[in-house]
Amino acid sequence: MKGIAIGVFLAIVGVILWLTTKGVETPLVSLHKAGLVLAIVGAAEALFALLGRAKKPNK
């Protein structure tokens, strides 16, 4: 359950960054692109946590 929550949180923060920082210029990394990557990684983590939870036998 913890992995799902972390993945959803990362995805939400990533989408917020992606949508709100299009015009922000930073010297090292574009916050717009970092938000997109964070959203994708968060969604993937939540998906893998869900798949892992579905494969575990219930005791």
C-alpha positions in Angstrom: 0.0 0.0 0.0 2.9 2.3 0.7 4.3 2.0 -2.8 0.9 2.9 -4.3 0.6 6.0 -2.2 4.2 7.1 -3.0 3.6 6.6 -6.7 0.3 8.5 -6.7 1.9 11.3 -4.8 4.9 11.5 -7.2 2.5 11.5 -10.2 0.4 14.3 -8.8 3.4 16.5 -7.9 4.9 15.8 -11.4 1.7 16.8 -13.2 1.5 20.0 -11.1 5.1 20.8 -12.0 4.5 20.0 -15.6 1.5 22.2 -15.9 2.7 25.2 -13.9 6.3 25.7 -14.8 6.3 25.9 -18.6 7.9 29.4 -18.7 10.3 29.0 -15.7 14.0 29.0 -16.7 16.5 27.2 -14.5 20.2 26.9 -15.3 20.5 23.1 -14.8 17.2 21.4 -15.7 13.8 22.5 -17.1 11.2 22.1 -14.4 8.6 21.5 -17.1 10.5 18.4 -18.3 11.4 17.3 -14.8 7.7 17.4 -13.9 6.8 15.2 -16.8 9.5 12.7 -15.9 8.3 12.7 -12.3 4.7 12.1 -13.3 5.8 9.2 -15.5 8.0 7.6 -12.8 5.2 8.1 -10.2 2.6 6.4 -12.4 5.0 3.5 -13.2 5.7 3.0 -9.5 2.0 3.0 -8.6 1.3 0.6 -11.4 4.1 -1.8 -10.4 3.0 -1.7 -6.8 -0.5 -2.5 -7.9 0.7 -5.4 -10.0 2.9 -6.7 -7.2 0.0 -6.5 -4.7 -2.3 -8.5 -7.1 0.3 -11.3 -7.5 0.8 -11.8 -3.8 -1.4 -14.6 -2.3 -3.8 -13.4 0.3 -3.3 -14.9 3.7 
